[in-house]
Amino acid sequence: MMAGATMACGRTLAGTAGIAPARRPGNVDTFRLGAGRTSDHAPAEGIVALKPPIEGRVRIRGGRFVMGSTPAEMQAATELCQREALAPRCTDSSRAWNPGPAIRAEGHAHEVTLSTFEIDRTEVPVRAYARCVAAGACAPPSFPVGDPRYDQPDFPVTHVRWEDAGSYCRWVGGQLPTEAEWEYAAGGDVGHVFPWGDLWNSHLANHGSFAVDPTDSSDGFVGLAPIGSFPDGVTRTGLYDMAGNASEWVSDFYDRDEEGYGYPRAAQTDPKGASFGPYGHVVRGGSYRDPAFMLRTTARHASPFATREIGFRCAYSMATNPSKP
């Protein structure tokens, strides 16, 4: 989907019941009769794009959506957690780390109205961030130069601080997306559970597991993957890797109220989040080391520093940085 794409209402696909599987004709000679001579080449008419470019921006039309999770959705997240190897930790608050507080911080579900904005189609790759470093506008990432796990041109850049991610976005004329913008872009106005829809599919994202060893190669990658490696996991507007691969910085501070909730109950317009939070900044989308329940569009956690899992993408205000569709 090219820049200029906008949110559209969701659709329910018709079932495929009753469609007979394709079969090879019984009489191949009869089937071939009159088919003409085969060829390795065919004439092309017009412009044929075998692999369209995936970088660039997508325009997200402003609108209203419900941000955060309802109690029922939080329970569903807990049940998804219980499918993991460390399932007992999902509900045991006595454990050193359990996801209960993080899931609770997805409440309260509340209505948000957003203005139109644009957002990067992909996470910022290493090669793009390197240009900012070369220009002196960004600090280098903290991974060792040449490290094959991270220093690959088409990998999303990681090991970057929130401040450095913001510097890059300003360098290209944008800013880190707000948490509300990120969630709206990921889930759409219908609030999909995952960027591609409401059902978990382990082959549509570069994910990990909730286990002693959080890596999971069942999706084809043990570590990071090149940007855009999961084209079937895109959002309806064509955003790649909104779940998995690198998790992503957003502009908001992370905070929770005295009841453990992360949001107010009241409706909001273009919210910017808390002005300060003791936990650092919000991280969204889950990474290649995170399990399914952390790859939901409403899942959120915080980090005060750069890590091997966190990357970012940029957003662009239409009021200050309009672009042609």
C-alpha positions in Angstrom: 0.0 0.0 0.0 1.5 3.3 -1.0 1.8 6.4 1.1 -1.6 8.0 1.3 -3.3 4.8 2.4 -6.0 5.4 5.0 -7.8 3.3 7.6 -10.7 1.4 6.4 -13.5 -0.6 8.1 -12.7 -4.2 8.8 -14.3 -7.0 6.7 -15.1 -10.6 7.5 -13.8 -12.9 4.8 -16.1 -15.6 3.4 -15.3 -19.2 4.3 -13.8 -21.6 1.8 -16.0 -24.6 2.6 -17.1 -26.6 -0.4 -14.2 -25.5 -2.7 -12.8 -28.7 -4.1 -9.0 -29.0 -4.2 -7.3 -28.6 -7.6 -6.4 -31.9 -9.2 -4.1 -32.9 -12.1 -6.1 -33.9 -15.2 -6.3 -37.7 -15.7 -5.4 -37.5 -19.4 -2.4 -35.2 -19.5 -2.0 -35.5 -23.3 -5.6 -34.4 -23.9 -5.0 -31.5 -21.5 -1.9 -30.4 -23.4 -3.6 -30.6 -26.8 -3.8 -27.2 -28.3 -2.1 -25.5 -25.4 0.7 -24.2 -27.7 4.4 -24.4 -27.2 5.7 -23.7 -23.7 8.2 -20.8 -23.2 10.4 -19.6 -20.4 9.5 -16.0 -21.2 6.3 -14.0 -21.4 5.7 -10.5 -22.7 5.1 -7.9 -19.9 2.5 -5.2 -20.4 2.8 -2.0 -18.4 4.9 -1.8 -15.3 5.5 -5.0 -13.4 6.8 -4.8 -9.9 7.8 -8.2 -8.6 9.0 -6.9 -5.2 7.6 -3.4 -4.5 9.7 -1.2 -2.1 8.5 -1.4 1.5 10.1 1.6 3.0 8.5 5.0 3.1 5.5 6.3 5.0 1.9 5.5 5.4 -0.7 8.1 6.0 -3.1 7.2 8.8 -6.4 9.1 8.6 -7.5 10.7 11.9 -10.4 9.2 13.7 -11.6 7.7 17.0 -10.8 4.4 18.5 -10.8 2.6 21.9 -7.3 2.6 23.4 -6.2 0.1 26.0 -7.8 -3.1 27.1 -11.0 -4.0 28.8 -11.0 -6.5 31.8 -12.2 -9.2 29.4 -9.3 -8.5 27.0 -6.8 -8.5 29.9 -8.1 -11.9 30.9 -7.7 -13.1 27.3 -4.1 -11.9 27.4 -3.5 -13.8 30.6 -4.9 -17.0 29.0 -2.6 -16.5 26.1 0.3 -16.2 28.5 -0.8 -19.5 30.1 0.0 -21.3 26.8 3.7 -20.6 27.4 6.4 -22.7 29.1 6.4 -20.4 32.2 2.6 -20.5 32.5 2.6 -20.7 36.4 4.1 -17.2 36.5 1.2 -15.7 34.5 -1.0 -15.6 37.6 1.4 -16.0 40.5 2.1 -12.6 41.9 4.7 -14.0 44.3 7.1 -14.7 41.4 10.1 -12.4 40.8 8.6 -11.4 37.5 5.0 -12.0 36.3 3.2 -10.2 33.5 0.1 -9.4 35.6 1.1 -5.7 36.4 2.1 -5.1 32.7 -1.3 -6.4 31.5 -3.2 -4.4 34.1 -1.4 -1.3 32.9 -3.2 -1.6 29.6 -6.4 -0.3 31.4 -8.5 1.7 31.4 -10.0 1.2 27.9 -11.0 4.7 26.8 -11.9 6.6 23.7 -9.2 8.5 21.9 -9.6 10.9 19.0 -6.5 11.4 16.8 -5.5 13.8 14.1 -4.2 12.5 10.7 -0.5 11.6 10.8 2.0 9.6 8.8 4.2 6.8 10.2 7.2 4.9 8.8 6.2 1.7 7.0 9.0 -0.2 8.6 11.3 0.0 11.6 14.3 2.2 11.0 17.0 0.0 9.6 20.7 0.0 10.6 21.8 1.5 7.2 19.4 4.5 7.6 20.4 5.2 11.2 24.1 5.0 10.1 23.5 8.0 7.8 22.4 10.0 10.8 25.5 8.9 12.7 27.7 9.9 9.8 26.0 13.3 9.7 26.8 13.9 13.4 23.1 14.1 14.3 22.8 10.8 16.1 24.9 8.9 18.6 26.1 5.4 17.4 24.2 2.4 18.6 25.9 0.6 21.4 26.3 -2.8 19.7 29.9 -3.7 18.6 30.7 -2.6 15.0 30.4 -5.6 12.7 28.4 -7.7 15.2 26.5 -10.1 12.9 23.6 -10.3 15.4 22.8 -6.6 15.1 25.0 -4.7 12.7 23.3 -5.8 9.4 22.2 -3.1 7.0 18.6 -4.4 6.7 18.1 -5.2 10.4 16.1 -2.8 12.5 18.6 -0.7 14.4 18.6 -1.6 18.1 20.8 -0.6 21.1 19.7 3.0 20.7 18.5 5.2 23.6 15.1 6.9 23.5 16.9 10.2 23.2 18.9 9.0 20.2 15.7 7.6 18.5 14.1 11.0 19.0 17.2 12.7 17.5 17.0 10.5 14.4 13.3 11.2 13.9 13.9 15.0 14.2 16.7 14.6 11.7 14.3 13.2 9.1 11.6 15.8 9.9 9.4 13.8 12.3 9.2 12.6 15.8 8.6 9.4 17.8 5.0 8.5 17.6 2.8 9.0 20.6 1.6 5.8 22.3 -1.9 6.5 21.0 -0.7 7.0 17.4 1.3 3.8 17.6 -1.7 1.7 18.9 -4.1 3.2 16.4 -1.7 2.5 13.6 -1.1 -1.1 14.8 -4.7 -2.1 15.6 -6.8 0.2 13.4 -10.1 1.8 14.3 -11.5 -1.7 14.9 -8.9 -2.5 17.5 -7.4 -5.8 16.2 -5.7 -7.9 18.8 -2.7 -8.3 16.5 -1.7 -6.1 13.6 -3.0 -8.7 11.1 -6.2 -9.5 12.9 -7.6 -11.1 16.0 -6.1 -14.6 16.0 -2.5 -15.5 16.9 -0.4 -17.0 14.2 3.2 -17.8 15.1 4.3 -17.5 11.4 3.3 -13.9 11.0 5.9 -12.3 13.3 9.4 -12.7 14.5 8.6 -13.6 18.1 10.1 -15.3 21.2 8.6 -17.2 24.1 7.9 -16.9 27.8 10.5 -19.5 28.8 13.9 -19.7 30.5 15.3 -19.4 27.0 13.1 -16.8 25.4 14.4 -17.4 21.8 12.1 -19.2 19.4 13.1 -20.2 15.9 9.7 -21.6 14.8 9.1 -18.4 12.9 12.3 -18.8 10.9 14.6 -16.5 12.9 16.4 -17.0 16.2 17.4 -13.4 16.4 16.5 -10.2 14.5 15.2 -10.5 11.0 15.6 -8.0 8.0 12.8 -5.4 8.0 9.7 -6.6 6.1 10.4 -10.3 6.4 6.8 -11.1 7.3 4.7 -9.6 4.6 1.6 -11.6 5.6 1.7 -10.0 9.1 1.3 -6.4 7.9 -1.5 -4.1 9.1 -4.4 -3.2 6.8 -2.5 0.0 5.9 0.7 -1.8 5.0 2.8 -1.3 8.1 5.5 -4.1 8.7 6.7 -5.6 12.0 4.2 -3.8 14.3 4.4 -7.0 16.2 7.8 -8.6 16.9 11.3 -8.3 15.4 12.4 -5.1 17.4 10.1 -3.6 19.9 9.7 0.1 19.5 10.2 3.3 21.5 7.3 5.7 21.6 7.4 9.3 22.9 5.4 8.8 26.1 6.6 8.2 29.6 5.3 5.1 31.3 3.4 5.5 34.4 0.7 3.7 36.4 -1.9 5.0 38.9 -2.3 3.8 42.5 -4.5 0.9 41.2 -2.0 -0.1 38.6 -3.8 1.2 35.5 -1.9 3.1 32.8 -4.6 5.3 31.4 -7.4 7.6 32.6 -11.0 6.7 32.2 -11.9 9.9 30.3 -11.9 10.3 26.6 -8.9 12.1 25.2 -7.9 14.0 22.0 -4.3 13.6 20.7 -2.9 12.5 24.1 0.8 12.9 24.8 0.9 10.6 27.9 2.4 11.4 31.3 4.8 14.3 31.6 7.1 12.0 33.7 7.3 8.4 34.7 9.6 6.6 37.1 9.9 3.5 34.9 11.3 5.2 31.7 9.5 5.4 28.4 6.9 3.2 26.8 8.0 0.4 24.5 5.5 -1.1 22.1 5.1 -4.1 19.7 7.1 -6.8 21.4 10.4 -8.2 20.1 12.0 -11.3 18.8 12.4 -12.4 22.4 8.8 -11.7 23.5 5.9 -14.2 23.5 2.6 -13.9 21.8 0.8 -12.0 24.6 3.4 -9.2 24.4 2.9 -8.8 20.7 -0.7 -7.7 21.0 -1.5 -4.2 19.8 -2.4 -3.1 23.3 0.6 -4.6 25.1 3.0 -2.2 26.7 6.0 -2.1 28.9 8.8 0.3 29.9 12.5 0.7 29.7 14.8 3.4 31.0 17.7 2.4 28.7 18.7 1.0 25.3 18.5 -2.8 24.9 19.2 -5.4 22.2 15.4 -5.7 21.6 14.3 -2.1 21.2 14.2 -0.2 17.9 11.9 2.5 16.6 10.0 4.0 13.7 9.1 7.7 13.2 5.8 9.6 12.9 5.1 12.8 11.0 2.6 15.5 11.9 0.5 16.6 9.0 0.2 20.1 10.5 3.9 20.7 10.5 5.2 18.2 7.9 2.6 17.7 5.1 3.5 15.4 2.3 1.8 14.4 -0.9 -0.2 11.1 -0.9 
